[in-house]
Amino acid sequence: MFKKKLVAIILVISLLFFISACAENSKDYGAGYADYEDSTAHIYNDSKDYRYDEVVSEEAEADLGEQLDRKIVYNYYLELLTTDGEALMKEVVKLEGEFGAYVINSQVNMAPEPYLEGQGRITAIEYSWRIPAEQAPKFVQALKELAEPNSISVERSDRTDLYKDQERRLEIKRQAEDRLLELLEEAENIEDILTIEERLTILRAEIEEIESNLKSIDKDVQESEIHAFVRVVKPQAISESQRTTSLGDRIKDYAAISVNGLKIGLEGILYFLIVAGPWLILLAIIVIILMLLIRRSRRKRGGRKSQDSILQEPLQVPQNNYEKKE
């Protein structure tokens, strides 16, 4: 009974460590083994309300003329498919120079080895650019020609009201600054001068903050943001993305992914055993000591109970033989 409990405890502990290791491993390599046919997943998790139903078109480029009178910000979101991540990255560098785009964020997801036959280690690429607003639609079109578009959307944010409100506040603050400067010239005692200068310092800080907000809005209007998520897929995946694949092809694809996933899982288990092995041995020794102490304590209690039961039994005195004869 003791051995069964000990084995069960060790197995439970090992299972918990294994689950945690696999969970951590899936975070690192999960992006590389996503199903290339899942076109509904999106990586942009932000608090903004993106309008994904508004598709990039020629109308978006024409609407840029509205920015002459209104403060409208355009941001673009693309999901693309490619068969060669390294070649795409080289072409993107050329497009950046051609259209004046600069990278504000980029990330390359790589598997430890090719996760599908005939492919490199790159599984996905994430880009974020800022680009002159008038060049943004052309840059998006060039990206569409460079890789197969899976989804394209645009966010149109009108910040005209916010801009005008900031301008009104700035005008009021500057009028107050002019009035304080006049009072400063008329002030005669040191106390009034210090009070006015303190108020001027606070007011000028508020003016600088409003001016900074206005510059930020102007920059967002003049430069659009483009966010692209590029997935590296099998060469035939792009042509097959618009039609239903056969059952045999699906089984073959999933089998390849499963085999490579199993290989990585076994490597993770081996790594876990190497790293956590000493701790598991130490934990097993502690569990064995505790179980031995518990077993010893139970034996002592059992011995005491048997002695007490013997002492509590009534003594049986044998009858005298003489009494039997009478």
N, C-alpha and C positions, 0 to 999 in steps of 0.2 A: 504493500500500500504506500509506504514511504517513497519507494523508488518511482512509482507512477506519479505521485504528486510532484516530486522534484523534476521529473522529465517534463511534465505539463507546464510547470512554472517557467522553466528554461525555454521551452518552445514558444510560450506566449511572449516572453521578453524579446526573443529573437525576431518573432513576427512583427512586433511593434517597431523595432529598429529597422527592419527590412522595408516596412511600409513607408516610414519616414524618409528613408534613403531613396526609394523609388519615386516618392512625391517630389523630392528635391531634384531628382534626375529628370523628371518629366518637365519641370519648369525650364531647365537649361536647353533641352533638345526638342521640346514639344512643337516649337515653331517650325522645325525642319521636317516634321513628320505629319503635318496637317494634310488632310485630303485635298488634293488640288481641285476637286470638283465642288467644294463647298464655297460657293460664291456669295453667301449671305453674311459671312462673318466680316466685321469691320473693326479696325484697330483704333479708330478715333473716339476715345472715351473722354469727353470734355463736357463742362457744364454749359457750353453754348448750345443754342437751339439751331442745329444745322438744317438747312432746307435741302434735303437730298433729292427731292422731287423736281428740283429746278436744274435741268440738264444744260451743260455748256453748249452753246450754239453761236451762230453769227449774231443773234440778238444781244448776247452778253457783251460782245465787242462794241456793238452800236450803242448800248446803254452807257458806255464809258463817257460819252459826251455829256451825260447828265452831271458829271462831276464838276463841270465848269460852274454850275449854279448850286449844286447840292454836294454834300460830303458823303459820298457812297463808297463803301469798302467792299471789295470783291476778294473772296478766298475760294480756292479750288481744291477738290479732293478727288484723287484718282486711285483706282486699283487696277494694276496692269499685270499681264502674264508674259513671261519670256522663257526661252529655253536656254539662254546663256547669260548668267548674271554678270560674269566678268566683262564680256563684250559690251553689255548694256552700260555698265559703269563707265567705260571708256568713251562711249558715244555721248553719255550725259554730260561729261566734262566739256566736250566740244559745244554742246547746246548751251551750257552755262555761259561760255565765253561769247557765243554768238548773240544771245538775247540779253546779256547783262544781268543774269540771275546769280545770286550768291547763296550758298548753303548756310542755313541757320541750325540745321540738325540733320544728322545722317546716322544710320545704323545698319550693319550687315549681319544677318543671322547665318551662322555656319554650322553644319553638322560635323561630327568628328571624322566622317568619311562619306563618300557619295552614298546618299540614301536611296537612290534609284540608279539602275544601270545606265551608264553613258552620260551621267551628269557630274558636275563638280560638287564642291562642298557647300557652295552658297545655296541657301534655301529661300531666303527672302531679303529684300532691301527696302529700307524706309528712308524717305527723303522729305525734307522741308526746305523750301526756298523762299526768298523774298526777291521780287522782280518788279521793274517798272510796270505800272498798271496797264499801260497801252500795249506792252509786250506779252502780258500774261496769256491772252487767248492764243496767240501764235505759239508760245512755248508749250501750251497744253496740246495744241494740234501736232507739234513736232514730237511730243512724247507719245501721242496716239499712233504716229507712224513708226516710232521706234519699237514699241511693244504693243501687244494685243490688249485693247481696253476691255476690262471686265465690268467696271462701273465708273462713271464720271458724274460729278455733281459740283454745284457752285453755291456759295453762300453770299447773299447780297445784304449788306447791313447799312442802313441809312442813319448817319450820325449828324445830320444837318441840325436838328433841334438841339442836340447836346452842344454842338459847336456854337450855335447862336447864343445859347444860354451862357456859355463860358465867355463869349465876347461881351455880353451885357454886364456880367460880373466884373470883367476886367475894366470896362469903361467906368463903372462906379468906383472901383478901387483907385483908379488913376485920378479921378476927380477928388477923391478924399485925400490922395497924396498931395495934389496941388494945393488944397486948402490947408493941409498941415504945414506945407512949406511956407505959405503966406503967414500963418500964425507963428512959425519959427522966426521969421524975419521981424515980426512985431514984438516978440517976447523980449522982456527986459531983465527978468531975474533968472538966476541959474535953475531954480526948481522948475519953472515953466519950460525952460529949454530942455532939461533932462526928460521931463514927461513927454514933450512933443517928439523928441528923438527916439524915445522908447517905442512910442506908438508908430512912428515912421518905420522903425526896424521891423515890427510885426507886419505892418501893411505891405512893405516891400517883399517880404517873404511870401505873403499870400499872392501878390502879383506875379512873382516868379513861378509859383506853383501853377497858377492859371495859364501862364504863357507856355509852360512845359506841357500842360494838357493839350493846348491848342496845337503845338508843334507835333505832339504824338498823333493826334487825329489827322493832321495834314500828311504826316509820313505814311499812315495807314491808307490814306486815300491815294497817295502817289505811288505806293508800292503794295502790290498784292502778295498774298501768301499762297503757295502751292504745296500741297501735301500729297505725296505719292507713296503707295505701298505696292511693291513689285514682288510677285511670287514666281519662283523658278519652278517650272513644270516640265514634264516629259515632252519631247518634240512633238508627239502626236496629240498631246493634250489640247493644244490650241485649236487644231482643226477639229477635234472631237468635242470641244466645249459647247458647240451649238447643236450637238446631236446626242442621242442616247447610245452609250457603249454597250457591247454585248456582254453577256454574263461571263463568258470565258475571259475576256479582257479585264473585267472587274476583279475576278478571282485572281488572275495573274498579278495585277497591280497590288491588291491587298496582301497577297502572299509575300511579295517582295518586301513590302513595308513591314509586315509582321516578322519576317525572318531577321531583317536588320534591327527591328525593335527588340527582338529576343536576344540578339547578340549584345546590344547595348545594355539590356537588362542584366545579362549574366556578368558583363564587365562591371556593372554597378554593384552587383552582389559581391564579387570578388574584392572590389575596392572597399566595400563596407566591412567585410570580414577582416581585411588587413588593418583598417583603421580602428574598428570597434572591437577586434578580437581580444586585446588585453583587458578592456573594460568588461566584456562578457565573462571572461575567466574570473576576474575579481568578483563580479556579481554572483557568479555561480558558487564560488567559495563561500561568500557571505550567506547565500541561501542554504547551502549544505550545513554550515555551522548552526544556523537558526533552526533548521529542521532537526538536527541532532539534539540540540538543547531542548526543543519541544518534546521530542521522543523520550529523552531521558527524564524530563519532568513528568510525563505521563506514566512512565514505569514506576517512578517513586510514589506517585499517587495511588497507582494500582496496588503496590506492595503494602502501603499503609492501610488501604481499605481491607485487604485480605487479613492482615494482623488484627485489625479491629473486629472483624467478623468472627475470628476464632475466639477472641477474648469474650465476646458477647454471647457465645453459645452456652447454654446451661450444662452444668456437669451432671453426668449420669452415674450415680453410685450403684454398684452391683449389690444385689440382695444377698443376705447371709444364707448359707446353706442350711444352717440350723433352723432358721425360720421356715425354710421350705419343708423340713422334716416334720416340724410341729404341725 
